[in-house]
Every structure is written in C-alpha cells, then in structure tokens.
Amino acid sequence: RSLCPTPRSAGTCGPGGAQLGLDRQTAQLTMLCLTNYARQHSGLAPLSLNATLTTAGDAKLSSDVTCAVFSHEPCGQPFDTVFATYTEGTAAFQIGENIAWGTGSVAAPRPR
C-alpha cells in the first residue's frame, strides 16, 4: 500500500507532486512533504532539510555527473570518499544513499 498522497489527495503536498520538470526548490520541498506524509502515516517524526546534508548530496551528484555514471561509487571511488569532507573530525557517523532514476511519468516526485 502506497503511503504517498493519492491522486484525489494530491493537494496534500501541493500541485508539484505529479508534475515533471520542476525547479529544484519545488522538487525538493515536494519530496520532503511526500516523505513526511509517509513517515507520519507510519508513526515516525518528520524530517527537515539540512543544509550540510544537501551540500554533501550535491557533491555526490557532481561526482556522478563528472564521471558520467549513475552509481554509488562514482569514478570507481568508494562510496564514502565523496563525503570525507563532511565527516572529517567526526567521532561517529553513518552514511546511506538511495538513488533512483525515473523517466516519463515516473520522473515526477509522485508518479502519476
């Protein structure tokens, strides 16, 4: 069962949920809303945006683009290499990544 808003409740996260070609800010806020919608319905606390994590994610994306790959290990480097700047001096941390590539109607934050 999908926990994302259904077409009938698409307004839950604004009109951008099912649209293609969203600008970065709208796509980011829509994905955050959809994630928190699912978390709420699973009894979990909402997430919030974090500038440091966004910057780290942008660095990972830049590595993928530079190496012309869509991979957990861009340019053949270990996954955590791109995040070394952000984890330096930290006593404990965990890193994870979910990547997906959608085209056509599944390229929207909430597939139609």
C-alpha positions in Angstrom: 0.0 0.0 0.0 1.4 3.4 -1.0 1.7 5.9 1.7 2.1 8.9 -0.7 -1.0 11.0 -1.3 -3.3 9.5 -3.9 -4.4 11.5 -7.0 -7.5 12.5 -5.0 -5.4 14.0 -2.2 -2.6 15.3 -4.5 -3.1 18.8 -2.9 -1.5 17.4 0.3 1.9 18.3 -1.0 1.0 21.0 -3.5 0.4 20.7 -7.2 4.0 19.9 -8.0 3.8 16.3 -6.8 2.8 14.9 -10.2 4.4 17.4 -12.4 7.5 16.9 -14.5 10.4 19.4 -14.9 10.0 21.1 -11.5 12.5 23.7 -10.4 15.0 22.4 -7.8 13.3 24.1 -4.8 9.8 23.0 -5.6 11.0 19.4 -6.3 13.0 19.4 -3.0 10.1 20.7 -0.9 7.6 18.3 -2.6 9.9 15.3 -1.9 10.2 16.4 1.7 6.5 16.7 2.0 5.8 13.3 0.5 8.5 11.7 2.7 7.0 13.3 5.8 3.5 12.2 4.7 4.7 8.6 4.6 6.6 9.0 7.9 3.5 10.5 9.6 1.3 7.6 8.5 4.0 5.2 9.8 4.1 6.9 13.2 7.5 8.5 12.6 8.7 12.0 13.3 9.0 14.3 10.3 12.4 15.1 8.7 13.6 18.6 8.0 16.0 19.9 5.4 19.6 20.2 6.4 22.0 22.5 4.5 25.1 20.4 5.2 23.5 17.2 4.0 22.1 19.0 0.9 25.7 20.2 0.2 27.1 16.7 0.7 24.4 15.3 -1.6 25.2 18.0 -4.2 28.9 16.9 -4.0 27.8 13.3 -4.7 25.7 14.3 -7.6 28.5 16.4 -9.0 30.8 13.3 -8.9 28.2 11.3 -10.7 27.9 13.9 -13.4 31.7 14.5 -13.7 32.2 10.7 -14.1 29.2 10.3 -16.4 27.8 7.5 -14.2 24.8 6.9 -12.0 26.4 4.9 -9.3 27.1 4.5 -5.6 30.8 4.6 -6.5 31.4 7.4 -9.0 34.7 7.2 -10.9 35.3 3.8 -9.1 35.9 5.5 -5.8 34.5 4.0 -2.5 31.0 5.3 -1.7 32.2 7.4 1.3 35.0 9.1 -0.5 32.8 12.0 -1.7 31.6 12.6 1.8 35.1 12.7 3.5 35.0 16.5 3.8 31.7 16.3 5.7 32.7 13.5 8.1 36.2 14.7 8.9 36.8 15.0 12.6 33.6 13.3 13.4 33.8 10.5 16.0 30.8 8.5 14.7 28.6 8.7 11.6 26.5 6.7 9.2 26.2 7.3 5.5 23.5 5.9 3.3 22.2 6.6 -0.1 19.0 5.8 -2.1 19.3 6.5 -5.7 16.7 6.1 -8.4 16.3 7.2 -12.0 12.8 7.9 -13.3 11.8 8.8 -16.8 8.4 9.6 -18.3 5.6 9.7 -15.9 7.7 8.2 -13.1 10.1 11.1 -13.2 7.8 13.2 -11.0 8.1 13.3 -7.2 4.8 11.4 -7.0 4.4 9.2 -10.1 1.0 9.5 -11.8 
